[in-house]
Amino acid sequence: MANNEPVDEYYDPEDKVLVWPDLIYVEFIALILCSVFLTIWGIVLKAPLEEPANLADSPNPSKAPWYFLGLQEMLVYYDPWLAGVVFPTLIIVGLMAIPYIDLNPKGSGYYSYAERKAEISIFMFGWLGMWVILIIIGTFLRGPNWNFFGPFQYWDSHLLPALTNVNLSEYVWVKWLEQGLPKNIIKREIFGFLLIGGYFAFLPPILTLTIFKKYFEKLGTARYSVFLVLVLSLAALPAKMYLRWLFNLKYLVAIPEYFFNI
């Protein structure tokens, strides 16, 4: 289109293919071939059925169906209320909000990465990076006791990884300040609250004045605010994953007294 040439999807209106018999024959042949393939597959390959469930013997590892392994992997880094409720809700709401947030008329009705680089990149990062990769990790790289194993590493059920996950409050009060944890919950977790508050309060103005400046001018305040909340929430998951991998950080805010952990 940039060279004023027809797109690849263009077709001559006079060039027609009849539904009957041309299309129906092709679909019917494809149906027969797929049915034969699935029948042979079902006969040759044994179904991965195991013995009846035993209350006294739980499988290790106990994995969810593959399409839920992304959520199960999130549970390693976040509490169930975040990994099982908040993040899936943000995913659904974010997908529903895309048509109302994106005002770019280019690339509508045809594929064009050059005209929608940011939009496509963010979507692919959310889908591939934050969903498909988590499913792959949960399927192939998580073994007994949900320990992390290499692609060809033996799944040793007795493996005890030398990792000690520590909360941010323990890092600050015990390791850095060399004193016991305060009994007051607010005082104990104040650093985690400040870090999360700064992430959602001070980072947006910085992004608005720098890399997201043109989006703020194009989308307006309301649409841009929704867009920024979704982007920051999306980035929170890989950020927490890297904090766990690099510093063994378990929770930024840990209030087990009220089952509230972030």
CNS distance restraints for C-alpha pairs under 8 A (distance, minus, plus):
assign (resid   1 and name CA) (resid   5 and name CA) 5.38 0.50 0.50
assign (resid   1 and name CA) (resid   6 and name CA) 6.39 0.50 0.50
assign (resid   1 and name CA) (resid   7 and name CA) 6.25 0.50 0.50
assign (resid   6 and name CA) (resid  10 and name CA) 6.15 0.50 0.50
assign (resid  11 and name CA) (resid  15 and name CA) 7.12 0.50 0.50
assign (resid  17 and name CA) (resid  22 and name CA) 6.89 0.50 0.50
assign (resid  17 and name CA) (resid  23 and name CA) 7.55 0.50 0.50
assign (resid  18 and name CA) (resid  22 and name CA) 5.76 0.50 0.50
assign (resid  18 and name CA) (resid  23 and name CA) 6.69 0.50 0.50
assign (resid  19 and name CA) (resid  23 and name CA) 4.73 0.50 0.50
assign (resid  19 and name CA) (resid  24 and name CA) 6.15 0.50 0.50
assign (resid  20 and name CA) (resid  24 and name CA) 5.72 0.50 0.50
assign (resid  20 and name CA) (resid  25 and name CA) 7.68 0.50 0.50
assign (resid  21 and name CA) (resid  25 and name CA) 5.85 0.50 0.50
assign (resid  22 and name CA) (resid  26 and name CA) 6.56 0.50 0.50
assign (resid  23 and name CA) (resid  27 and name CA) 6.24 0.50 0.50
assign (resid  24 and name CA) (resid  28 and name CA) 5.97 0.50 0.50
assign (resid  25 and name CA) (resid  29 and name CA) 6.14 0.50 0.50
assign (resid  26 and name CA) (resid  30 and name CA) 6.19 0.50 0.50
assign (resid  27 and name CA) (resid  31 and name CA) 6.10 0.50 0.50
assign (resid  28 and name CA) (resid  32 and name CA) 6.32 0.50 0.50
assign (resid  29 and name CA) (resid  33 and name CA) 6.25 0.50 0.50
assign (resid  30 and name CA) (resid  34 and name CA) 6.10 0.50 0.50
assign (resid  31 and name CA) (resid  35 and name CA) 6.10 0.50 0.50
assign (resid  32 and name CA) (resid  36 and name CA) 6.18 0.50 0.50
assign (resid  33 and name CA) (resid  37 and name CA) 6.16 0.50 0.50
assign (resid  34 and name CA) (resid  38 and name CA) 6.13 0.50 0.50
assign (resid  35 and name CA) (resid  39 and name CA) 6.05 0.50 0.50
assign (resid  36 and name CA) (resid  40 and name CA) 6.20 0.50 0.50
assign (resid  37 and name CA) (resid  41 and name CA) 6.06 0.50 0.50
assign (resid  38 and name CA) (resid  42 and name CA) 6.00 0.50 0.50
assign (resid  39 and name CA) (resid  43 and name CA) 6.31 0.50 0.50
assign (resid  40 and name CA) (resid  44 and name CA) 6.02 0.50 0.50
assign (resid  41 and name CA) (resid  45 and name CA) 5.77 0.50 0.50
assign (resid  42 and name CA) (resid  46 and name CA) 7.21 0.50 0.50
assign (resid  42 and name CA) (resid  47 and name CA) 7.75 0.50 0.50
assign (resid  54 and name CA) (resid  58 and name CA) 6.89 0.50 0.50
assign (resid  58 and name CA) (resid  62 and name CA) 7.32 0.50 0.50
assign (resid  60 and name CA) (resid 143 and name CA) 7.69 0.50 0.50
assign (resid  60 and name CA) (resid 144 and name CA) 5.08 0.50 0.50
assign (resid  60 and name CA) (resid 145 and name CA) 6.42 0.50 0.50
assign (resid  60 and name CA) (resid 157 and name CA) 7.64 0.50 0.50
assign (resid  61 and name CA) (resid 142 and name CA) 7.95 0.50 0.50
assign (resid  61 and name CA) (resid 143 and name CA) 5.75 0.50 0.50
assign (resid  61 and name CA) (resid 144 and name CA) 4.39 0.50 0.50
assign (resid  61 and name CA) (resid 145 and name CA) 5.76 0.50 0.50
assign (resid  61 and name CA) (resid 146 and name CA) 6.18 0.50 0.50
assign (resid  63 and name CA) (resid  69 and name CA) 7.20 0.50 0.50
assign (resid  63 and name CA) (resid  72 and name CA) 7.96 0.50 0.50
assign (resid  64 and name CA) (resid  68 and name CA) 5.83 0.50 0.50
assign (resid  64 and name CA) (resid  69 and name CA) 5.82 0.50 0.50
assign (resid  64 and name CA) (resid  72 and name CA) 7.17 0.50 0.50
assign (resid  65 and name CA) (resid  69 and name CA) 6.46 0.50 0.50
assign (resid  66 and name CA) (resid  70 and name CA) 7.92 0.50 0.50
assign (resid  66 and name CA) (resid 135 and name CA) 6.63 0.50 0.50
assign (resid  66 and name CA) (resid 139 and name CA) 6.76 0.50 0.50
assign (resid  67 and name CA) (resid 135 and name CA) 7.02 0.50 0.50
assign (resid  68 and name CA) (resid  72 and name CA) 6.40 0.50 0.50
assign (resid  68 and name CA) (resid 135 and name CA) 7.58 0.50 0.50
assign (resid  69 and name CA) (resid  73 and name CA) 5.98 0.50 0.50
assign (resid  69 and name CA) (resid 134 and name CA) 7.09 0.50 0.50
assign (resid  69 and name CA) (resid 135 and name CA) 5.10 0.50 0.50
assign (resid  69 and name CA) (resid 138 and name CA) 5.48 0.50 0.50
assign (resid  69 and name CA) (resid 139 and name CA) 7.01 0.50 0.50
assign (resid  70 and name CA) (resid  74 and name CA) 6.33 0.50 0.50
assign (resid  70 and name CA) (resid 131 and name CA) 5.83 0.50 0.50
assign (resid  70 and name CA) (resid 132 and name CA) 7.38 0.50 0.50
assign (resid  70 and name CA) (resid 133 and name CA) 7.97 0.50 0.50
assign (resid  70 and name CA) (resid 134 and name CA) 4.74 0.50 0.50
assign (resid  70 and name CA) (resid 135 and name CA) 4.59 0.50 0.50
assign (resid  70 and name CA) (resid 138 and name CA) 6.80 0.50 0.50
assign (resid  71 and name CA) (resid  75 and name CA) 6.51 0.50 0.50
assign (resid  71 and name CA) (resid  83 and name CA) 6.30 0.50 0.50
assign (resid  71 and name CA) (resid  84 and name CA) 6.49 0.50 0.50
assign (resid  72 and name CA) (resid  76 and name CA) 7.28 0.50 0.50
assign (resid  72 and name CA) (resid 138 and name CA) 7.51 0.50 0.50
assign (resid  73 and name CA) (resid  77 and name CA) 7.66 0.50 0.50
assign (resid  73 and name CA) (resid 134 and name CA) 6.30 0.50 0.50
assign (resid  73 and name CA) (resid 135 and name CA) 7.62 0.50 0.50
assign (resid  73 and name CA) (resid 137 and name CA) 7.74 0.50 0.50
assign (resid  73 and name CA) (resid 138 and name CA) 6.01 0.50 0.50
assign (resid  74 and name CA) (resid  78 and name CA) 6.11 0.50 0.50
assign (resid  74 and name CA) (resid  83 and name CA) 5.47 0.50 0.50
assign (resid  74 and name CA) (resid 134 and name CA) 7.90 0.50 0.50
assign (resid  75 and name CA) (resid  79 and name CA) 6.00 0.50 0.50
assign (resid  75 and name CA) (resid  80 and name CA) 6.10 0.50 0.50
assign (resid  75 and name CA) (resid  83 and name CA) 5.64 0.50 0.50
assign (resid  75 and name CA) (resid  84 and name CA) 7.69 0.50 0.50
assign (resid  77 and name CA) (resid 240 and name CA) 6.69 0.50 0.50
assign (resid  77 and name CA) (resid 241 and name CA) 6.45 0.50 0.50
assign (resid  77 and name CA) (resid 244 and name CA) 7.41 0.50 0.50
assign (resid  77 and name CA) (resid 250 and name CA) 7.05 0.50 0.50
assign (resid  78 and name CA) (resid  82 and name CA) 6.08 0.50 0.50
assign (resid  78 and name CA) (resid  83 and name CA) 5.67 0.50 0.50
assign (resid  78 and name CA) (resid 251 and name CA) 7.79 0.50 0.50
assign (resid  78 and name CA) (resid 261 and name CA) 7.58 0.50 0.50
assign (resid  78 and name CA) (resid 262 and name CA) 6.24 0.50 0.50
assign (resid  79 and name CA) (resid  83 and name CA) 6.09 0.50 0.50
assign (resid  79 and name CA) (resid 260 and name CA) 7.90 0.50 0.50
assign (resid  79 and name CA) (resid 261 and name CA) 6.14 0.50 0.50
assign (resid  79 and name CA) (resid 262 and name CA) 6.69 0.50 0.50
assign (resid  80 and name CA) (resid  84 and name CA) 5.08 0.50 0.50
assign (resid  80 and name CA) (resid  85 and name CA) 7.20 0.50 0.50
assign (resid  81 and name CA) (resid  85 and name CA) 5.24 0.50 0.50
assign (resid  81 and name CA) (resid  86 and name CA) 6.47 0.50 0.50
assign (resid  82 and name CA) (resid  86 and name CA) 4.70 0.50 0.50
assign (resid  82 and name CA) (resid  87 and name CA) 5.94 0.50 0.50
assign (resid  82 and name CA) (resid 262 and name CA) 7.80 0.50 0.50
assign (resid  83 and name CA) (resid  87 and name CA) 5.61 0.50 0.50
assign (resid  83 and name CA) (resid  88 and name CA) 7.27 0.50 0.50
assign (resid  84 and name CA) (resid  88 and name CA) 6.45 0.50 0.50
assign (resid  85 and name CA) (resid  89 and name CA) 6.07 0.50 0.50
assign (resid  86 and name CA) (resid  90 and name CA) 6.18 0.50 0.50
assign (resid  87 and name CA) (resid  91 and name CA) 6.18 0.50 0.50
assign (resid  88 and name CA) (resid  92 and name CA) 6.31 0.50 0.50
assign (resid  89 and name CA) (resid  93 and name CA) 6.01 0.50 0.50
assign (resid  90 and name CA) (resid  94 and name CA) 5.63 0.50 0.50
assign (resid  90 and name CA) (resid 230 and name CA) 7.15 0.50 0.50
assign (resid  91 and name CA) (resid  95 and name CA) 6.20 0.50 0.50
assign (resid  92 and name CA) (resid  96 and name CA) 6.25 0.50 0.50
assign (resid  93 and name CA) (resid  97 and name CA) 6.02 0.50 0.50
assign (resid  94 and name CA) (resid  98 and name CA) 6.27 0.50 0.50
assign (resid  94 and name CA) (resid 230 and name CA) 6.58 0.50 0.50
assign (resid  97 and name CA) (resid 101 and name CA) 6.05 0.50 0.50
assign (resid  98 and name CA) (resid 102 and name CA) 5.87 0.50 0.50
assign (resid  99 and name CA) (resid 103 and name CA) 7.83 0.50 0.50
assign (resid 100 and name CA) (resid 223 and name CA) 7.84 0.50 0.50
assign (resid 101 and name CA) (resid 219 and name CA) 7.14 0.50 0.50
assign (resid 101 and name CA) (resid 223 and name CA) 5.46 0.50 0.50
assign (resid 101 and name CA) (resid 224 and name CA) 7.61 0.50 0.50
assign (resid 101 and name CA) (resid 226 and name CA) 7.91 0.50 0.50
assign (resid 101 and name CA) (resid 227 and name CA) 6.98 0.50 0.50
assign (resid 102 and name CA) (resid 219 and name CA) 7.69 0.50 0.50
assign (resid 103 and name CA) (resid 218 and name CA) 7.92 0.50 0.50
assign (resid 103 and name CA) (resid 219 and name CA) 7.03 0.50 0.50
assign (resid 104 and name CA) (resid 116 and name CA) 7.91 0.50 0.50
assign (resid 106 and name CA) (resid 115 and name CA) 6.25 0.50 0.50
assign (resid 106 and name CA) (resid 116 and name CA) 7.37 0.50 0.50
assign (resid 107 and name CA) (resid 111 and name CA) 5.91 0.50 0.50
assign (resid 107 and name CA) (resid 112 and name CA) 5.28 0.50 0.50
assign (resid 107 and name CA) (resid 113 and name CA) 7.86 0.50 0.50
assign (resid 107 and name CA) (resid 115 and name CA) 6.29 0.50 0.50
assign (resid 107 and name CA) (resid 116 and name CA) 6.75 0.50 0.50
assign (resid 112 and name CA) (resid 116 and name CA) 6.54 0.50 0.50
assign (resid 113 and name CA) (resid 117 and name CA) 5.33 0.50 0.50
assign (resid 113 and name CA) (resid 120 and name CA) 6.97 0.50 0.50
assign (resid 116 and name CA) (resid 120 and name CA) 6.05 0.50 0.50
assign (resid 117 and name CA) (resid 121 and name CA) 5.88 0.50 0.50
assign (resid 118 and name CA) (resid 122 and name CA) 6.08 0.50 0.50
assign (resid 119 and name CA) (resid 123 and name CA) 6.29 0.50 0.50
assign (resid 120 and name CA) (resid 124 and name CA) 6.02 0.50 0.50
assign (resid 121 and name CA) (resid 125 and name CA) 6.03 0.50 0.50
assign (resid 122 and name CA) (resid 126 and name CA) 6.21 0.50 0.50
assign (resid 123 and name CA) (resid 127 and name CA) 6.09 0.50 0.50
assign (resid 124 and name CA) (resid 128 and name CA) 5.54 0.50 0.50
assign (resid 124 and name CA) (resid 129 and name CA) 7.22 0.50 0.50
assign (resid 125 and name CA) (resid 129 and name CA) 4.80 0.50 0.50
assign (resid 125 and name CA) (resid 130 and name CA) 6.60 0.50 0.50
assign (resid 126 and name CA) (resid 130 and name CA) 4.95 0.50 0.50
assign (resid 126 and name CA) (resid 131 and name CA) 6.74 0.50 0.50
assign (resid 126 and name CA) (resid 234 and name CA) 7.01 0.50 0.50
assign (resid 127 and name CA) (resid 131 and name CA) 5.23 0.50 0.50
assign (resid 127 and name CA) (resid 132 and name CA) 6.35 0.50 0.50
assign (resid 128 and name CA) (resid 132 and name CA) 4.74 0.50 0.50
assign (resid 128 and name CA) (resid 133 and name CA) 5.99 0.50 0.50
assign (resid 129 and name CA) (resid 133 and name CA) 5.48 0.50 0.50
assign (resid 129 and name CA) (resid 134 and name CA) 7.50 0.50 0.50
assign (resid 130 and name CA) (resid 134 and name CA) 6.28 0.50 0.50
assign (resid 130 and name CA) (resid 234 and name CA) 7.99 0.50 0.50
assign (resid 130 and name CA) (resid 237 and name CA) 7.82 0.50 0.50
assign (resid 130 and name CA) (resid 238 and name CA) 7.74 0.50 0.50
assign (resid 131 and name CA) (resid 135 and name CA) 6.32 0.50 0.50
assign (resid 132 and name CA) (resid 136 and name CA) 6.31 0.50 0.50
assign (resid 133 and name CA) (resid 137 and name CA) 6.13 0.50 0.50
assign (resid 134 and name CA) (resid 138 and name CA) 6.10 0.50 0.50
assign (resid 135 and name CA) (resid 139 and name CA) 6.01 0.50 0.50
assign (resid 136 and name CA) (resid 140 and name CA) 5.96 0.50 0.50
assign (resid 136 and name CA) (resid 141 and name CA) 7.41 0.50 0.50
assign (resid 137 and name CA) (resid 141 and name CA) 4.89 0.50 0.50
assign (resid 137 and name CA) (resid 142 and name CA) 6.42 0.50 0.50
assign (resid 138 and name CA) (resid 142 and name CA) 5.19 0.50 0.50
assign (resid 140 and name CA) (resid 151 and name CA) 6.85 0.50 0.50
assign (resid 141 and name CA) (resid 148 and name CA) 5.68 0.50 0.50
assign (resid 141 and name CA) (resid 149 and name CA) 5.09 0.50 0.50
assign (resid 141 and name CA) (resid 150 and name CA) 6.02 0.50 0.50
assign (resid 141 and name CA) (resid 151 and name CA) 6.27 0.50 0.50
assign (resid 142 and name CA) (resid 146 and name CA) 5.24 0.50 0.50
assign (resid 142 and name CA) (resid 147 and name CA) 5.58 0.50 0.50
assign (resid 142 and name CA) (resid 148 and name CA) 4.90 0.50 0.50
assign (resid 142 and name CA) (resid 149 and name CA) 6.00 0.50 0.50
assign (resid 143 and name CA) (resid 147 and name CA) 5.45 0.50 0.50
assign (resid 143 and name CA) (resid 148 and name CA) 6.40 0.50 0.50
assign (resid 143 and name CA) (resid 149 and name CA) 6.41 0.50 0.50
assign (resid 143 and name CA) (resid 155 and name CA) 5.85 0.50 0.50
assign (resid 143 and name CA) (resid 157 and name CA) 7.87 0.50 0.50
assign (resid 144 and name CA) (resid 155 and name CA) 6.57 0.50 0.50
assign (resid 144 and name CA) (resid 156 and name CA) 6.92 0.50 0.50
assign (resid 144 and name CA) (resid 157 and name CA) 5.06 0.50 0.50
assign (resid 145 and name CA) (resid 157 and name CA) 7.01 0.50 0.50
assign (resid 147 and name CA) (resid 161 and name CA) 7.76 0.50 0.50
assign (resid 149 and name CA) (resid 153 and name CA) 5.89 0.50 0.50
assign (resid 149 and name CA) (resid 154 and name CA) 7.66 0.50 0.50
assign (resid 149 and name CA) (resid 155 and name CA) 7.00 0.50 0.50
assign (resid 163 and name CA) (resid 248 and name CA) 7.23 0.50 0.50
assign (resid 164 and name CA) (resid 248 and name CA) 6.61 0.50 0.50
assign (resid 165 and name CA) (resid 244 and name CA) 7.63 0.50 0.50
assign (resid 165 and name CA) (resid 248 and name CA) 4.70 0.50 0.50
assign (resid 165 and name CA) (resid 249 and name CA) 5.54 0.50 0.50
assign (resid 165 and name CA) (resid 250 and name CA) 5.20 0.50 0.50
assign (resid 166 and name CA) (resid 170 and name CA) 6.40 0.50 0.50
assign (resid 166 and name CA) (resid 171 and name CA) 6.81 0.50 0.50
assign (resid 166 and name CA) (resid 248 and name CA) 6.21 0.50 0.50
assign (resid 166 and name CA) (resid 249 and name CA) 5.15 0.50 0.50
assign (resid 166 and name CA) (resid 250 and name CA) 5.33 0.50 0.50
assign (resid 166 and name CA) (resid 251 and name CA) 7.43 0.50 0.50
assign (resid 167 and name CA) (resid 171 and name CA) 6.44 0.50 0.50
assign (resid 167 and name CA) (resid 249 and name CA) 5.70 0.50 0.50
assign (resid 167 and name CA) (resid 250 and name CA) 5.06 0.50 0.50
assign (resid 167 and name CA) (resid 251 and name CA) 4.86 0.50 0.50
assign (resid 167 and name CA) (resid 252 and name CA) 6.20 0.50 0.50
assign (resid 167 and name CA) (resid 253 and name CA) 7.41 0.50 0.50
assign (resid 167 and name CA) (resid 254 and name CA) 6.84 0.50 0.50
assign (resid 168 and name CA) (resid 172 and name CA) 6.28 0.50 0.50
assign (resid 168 and name CA) (resid 191 and name CA) 7.66 0.50 0.50
assign (resid 168 and name CA) (resid 192 and name CA) 6.64 0.50 0.50
assign (resid 168 and name CA) (resid 249 and name CA) 6.62 0.50 0.50
assign (resid 168 and name CA) (resid 250 and name CA) 7.49 0.50 0.50
assign (resid 168 and name CA) (resid 251 and name CA) 6.26 0.50 0.50
assign (resid 168 and name CA) (resid 252 and name CA) 5.10 0.50 0.50
assign (resid 168 and name CA) (resid 253 and name CA) 7.01 0.50 0.50
assign (resid 169 and name CA) (resid 173 and name CA) 5.92 0.50 0.50
assign (resid 169 and name CA) (resid 174 and name CA) 7.81 0.50 0.50
assign (resid 169 and name CA) (resid 181 and name CA) 7.52 0.50 0.50
assign (resid 169 and name CA) (resid 188 and name CA) 6.20 0.50 0.50
assign (resid 169 and name CA) (resid 189 and name CA) 5.81 0.50 0.50
assign (resid 169 and name CA) (resid 191 and name CA) 7.02 0.50 0.50
assign (resid 169 and name CA) (resid 192 and name CA) 7.18 0.50 0.50
assign (resid 169 and name CA) (resid 252 and name CA) 7.43 0.50 0.50
assign (resid 169 and name CA) (resid 253 and name CA) 7.45 0.50 0.50
assign (resid 169 and name CA) (resid 254 and name CA) 7.80 0.50 0.50
assign (resid 170 and name CA) (resid 174 and name CA) 5.16 0.50 0.50
assign (resid 170 and name CA) (resid 175 and name CA) 6.65 0.50 0.50
assign (resid 170 and name CA) (resid 181 and name CA) 7.02 0.50 0.50
assign (resid 171 and name CA) (resid 175 and name CA) 5.01 0.50 0.50
assign (resid 171 and name CA) (resid 176 and name CA) 6.30 0.50 0.50
assign (resid 172 and name CA) (resid 176 and name CA) 5.03 0.50 0.50
assign (resid 172 and name CA) (resid 177 and name CA) 6.11 0.50 0.50
assign (resid 173 and name CA) (resid 177 and name CA) 4.93 0.50 0.50
assign (resid 173 and name CA) (resid 178 and name CA) 6.07 0.50 0.50
assign (resid 173 and name CA) (resid 179 and name CA) 5.67 0.50 0.50
assign (resid 173 and name CA) (resid 180 and name CA) 6.37 0.50 0.50
assign (resid 173 and name CA) (resid 181 and name CA) 5.96 0.50 0.50
assign (resid 173 and name CA) (resid 188 and name CA) 7.96 0.50 0.50
assign (resid 174 and name CA) (resid 178 and name CA) 4.59 0.50 0.50
assign (resid 174 and name CA) (resid 179 and name CA) 5.03 0.50 0.50
assign (resid 174 and name CA) (resid 180 and name CA) 5.71 0.50 0.50
assign (resid 174 and name CA) (resid 181 and name CA) 6.77 0.50 0.50
assign (resid 175 and name CA) (resid 179 and name CA) 7.83 0.50 0.50
assign (resid 181 and name CA) (resid 188 and name CA) 6.29 0.50 0.50
assign (resid 182 and name CA) (resid 187 and name CA) 6.58 0.50 0.50
assign (resid 182 and name CA) (resid 188 and name CA) 5.26 0.50 0.50
assign (resid 183 and name CA) (resid 187 and name CA) 7.93 0.50 0.50
assign (resid 183 and name CA) (resid 188 and name CA) 7.00 0.50 0.50
assign (resid 184 and name CA) (resid 188 and name CA) 6.04 0.50 0.50
assign (resid 185 and name CA) (resid 189 and name CA) 6.10 0.50 0.50
assign (resid 185 and name CA) (resid 255 and name CA) 7.26 0.50 0.50
assign (resid 186 and name CA) (resid 190 and name CA) 5.58 0.50 0.50
assign (resid 189 and name CA) (resid 193 and name CA) 6.40 0.50 0.50
assign (resid 189 and name CA) (resid 253 and name CA) 5.81 0.50 0.50
assign (resid 189 and name CA) (resid 254 and name CA) 7.05 0.50 0.50
assign (resid 189 and name CA) (resid 255 and name CA) 7.95 0.50 0.50
assign (resid 190 and name CA) (resid 194 and name CA) 6.11 0.50 0.50
assign (resid 191 and name CA) (resid 195 and name CA) 6.11 0.50 0.50
assign (resid 192 and name CA) (resid 196 and name CA) 6.19 0.50 0.50
assign (resid 192 and name CA) (resid 252 and name CA) 4.89 0.50 0.50
assign (resid 192 and name CA) (resid 253 and name CA) 5.04 0.50 0.50
assign (resid 193 and name CA) (resid 197 and name CA) 5.84 0.50 0.50
assign (resid 193 and name CA) (resid 252 and name CA) 7.84 0.50 0.50
assign (resid 193 and name CA) (resid 253 and name CA) 6.74 0.50 0.50
assign (resid 194 and name CA) (resid 198 and name CA) 5.86 0.50 0.50
assign (resid 195 and name CA) (resid 199 and name CA) 6.17 0.50 0.50
assign (resid 196 and name CA) (resid 200 and name CA) 6.49 0.50 0.50
assign (resid 196 and name CA) (resid 252 and name CA) 7.97 0.50 0.50
assign (resid 197 and name CA) (resid 201 and name CA) 5.67 0.50 0.50
assign (resid 197 and name CA) (resid 202 and name CA) 7.83 0.50 0.50
assign (resid 198 and name CA) (resid 202 and name CA) 5.02 0.50 0.50
assign (resid 198 and name CA) (resid 203 and name CA) 6.68 0.50 0.50
assign (resid 199 and name CA) (resid 203 and name CA) 5.36 0.50 0.50
assign (resid 199 and name CA) (resid 204 and name CA) 7.87 0.50 0.50
assign (resid 200 and name CA) (resid 204 and name CA) 6.50 0.50 0.50
assign (resid 200 and name CA) (resid 232 and name CA) 7.51 0.50 0.50
assign (resid 201 and name CA) (resid 205 and name CA) 7.68 0.50 0.50
assign (resid 202 and name CA) (resid 206 and name CA) 6.75 0.50 0.50
assign (resid 203 and name CA) (resid 207 and name CA) 6.20 0.50 0.50
assign (resid 204 and name CA) (resid 208 and name CA) 5.98 0.50 0.50
assign (resid 204 and name CA) (resid 228 and name CA) 7.18 0.50 0.50
assign (resid 205 and name CA) (resid 209 and name CA) 6.20 0.50 0.50
assign (resid 206 and name CA) (resid 210 and name CA) 6.26 0.50 0.50
assign (resid 207 and name CA) (resid 211 and name CA) 5.65 0.50 0.50
assign (resid 207 and name CA) (resid 212 and name CA) 5.47 0.50 0.50
assign (resid 207 and name CA) (resid 213 and name CA) 7.25 0.50 0.50
assign (resid 208 and name CA) (resid 212 and name CA) 4.88 0.50 0.50
assign (resid 208 and name CA) (resid 213 and name CA) 4.85 0.50 0.50
assign (resid 208 and name CA) (resid 216 and name CA) 6.60 0.50 0.50
assign (resid 209 and name CA) (resid 213 and name CA) 5.26 0.50 0.50
assign (resid 212 and name CA) (resid 216 and name CA) 6.41 0.50 0.50
assign (resid 213 and name CA) (resid 217 and name CA) 6.53 0.50 0.50
assign (resid 214 and name CA) (resid 218 and name CA) 6.09 0.50 0.50
assign (resid 215 and name CA) (resid 219 and name CA) 5.73 0.50 0.50
assign (resid 215 and name CA) (resid 220 and name CA) 7.96 0.50 0.50
assign (resid 215 and name CA) (resid 224 and name CA) 6.97 0.50 0.50
assign (resid 216 and name CA) (resid 220 and name CA) 5.63 0.50 0.50
assign (resid 216 and name CA) (resid 221 and name CA) 6.72 0.50 0.50
assign (resid 216 and name CA) (resid 224 and name CA) 5.66 0.50 0.50
assign (resid 219 and name CA) (resid 223 and name CA) 5.54 0.50 0.50
assign (resid 219 and name CA) (resid 224 and name CA) 5.49 0.50 0.50
assign (resid 220 and name CA) (resid 224 and name CA) 5.78 0.50 0.50
assign (resid 221 and name CA) (resid 225 and name CA) 5.97 0.50 0.50
assign (resid 222 and name CA) (resid 226 and name CA) 6.56 0.50 0.50
assign (resid 223 and name CA) (resid 227 and name CA) 6.14 0.50 0.50
assign (resid 224 and name CA) (resid 228 and name CA) 5.99 0.50 0.50
assign (resid 225 and name CA) (resid 229 and name CA) 6.21 0.50 0.50
assign (resid 226 and name CA) (resid 230 and name CA) 6.29 0.50 0.50
assign (resid 227 and name CA) (resid 231 and name CA) 6.21 0.50 0.50
assign (resid 228 and name CA) (resid 232 and name CA) 6.05 0.50 0.50
assign (resid 229 and name CA) (resid 233 and name CA) 6.06 0.50 0.50
assign (resid 230 and name CA) (resid 234 and name CA) 6.05 0.50 0.50
assign (resid 231 and name CA) (resid 235 and name CA) 6.18 0.50 0.50
assign (resid 232 and name CA) (resid 236 and name CA) 6.13 0.50 0.50
assign (resid 233 and name CA) (resid 237 and name CA) 7.26 0.50 0.50
assign (resid 234 and name CA) (resid 238 and name CA) 7.90 0.50 0.50
assign (resid 235 and name CA) (resid 239 and name CA) 6.26 0.50 0.50
assign (resid 236 and name CA) (resid 240 and name CA) 6.11 0.50 0.50
assign (resid 237 and name CA) (resid 241 and name CA) 6.24 0.50 0.50
assign (resid 238 and name CA) (resid 242 and name CA) 6.16 0.50 0.50
assign (resid 239 and name CA) (resid 243 and name CA) 6.28 0.50 0.50
assign (resid 240 and name CA) (resid 244 and name CA) 6.25 0.50 0.50
assign (resid 241 and name CA) (resid 245 and name CA) 6.24 0.50 0.50
assign (resid 242 and name CA) (resid 246 and name CA) 5.84 0.50 0.50
assign (resid 242 and name CA) (resid 247 and name CA) 7.99 0.50 0.50
assign (resid 243 and name CA) (resid 247 and name CA) 5.47 0.50 0.50
assign (resid 243 and name CA) (resid 248 and name CA) 6.59 0.50 0.50
assign (resid 243 and name CA) (resid 249 and name CA) 5.66 0.50 0.50
assign (resid 244 and name CA) (resid 248 and name CA) 4.35 0.50 0.50
assign (resid 244 and name CA) (resid 249 and name CA) 4.65 0.50 0.50
assign (resid 244 and name CA) (resid 250 and name CA) 6.22 0.50 0.50
assign (resid 245 and name CA) (resid 249 and name CA) 7.81 0.50 0.50
assign (resid 251 and name CA) (resid 261 and name CA) 6.40 0.50 0.50
assign (resid 251 and name CA) (resid 262 and name CA) 5.45 0.50 0.50
assign (resid 252 and name CA) (resid 261 and name CA) 7.63 0.50 0.50
assign (resid 252 and name CA) (resid 262 and name CA) 5.69 0.50 0.50
assign (resid 253 and name CA) (resid 260 and name CA) 7.87 0.50 0.50
assign (resid 253 and name CA) (resid 261 and name CA) 5.46 0.50 0.50
assign (resid 253 and name CA) (resid 262 and name CA) 5.12 0.50 0.50
assign (resid 254 and name CA) (resid 260 and name CA) 6.50 0.50 0.50
assign (resid 254 and name CA) (resid 261 and name CA) 4.54 0.50 0.50
assign (resid 254 and name CA) (resid 262 and name CA) 6.57 0.50 0.50
assign (resid 255 and name CA) (resid 259 and name CA) 6.18 0.50 0.50
assign (resid 255 and name CA) (resid 260 and name CA) 5.08 0.50 0.50
assign (resid 255 and name CA) (resid 261 and name CA) 5.70 0.50 0.50
assign (resid 256 and name CA) (resid 260 and name CA) 5.91 0.50 0.50
assign (resid 256 and name CA) (resid 261 and name CA) 6.84 0.50 0.50
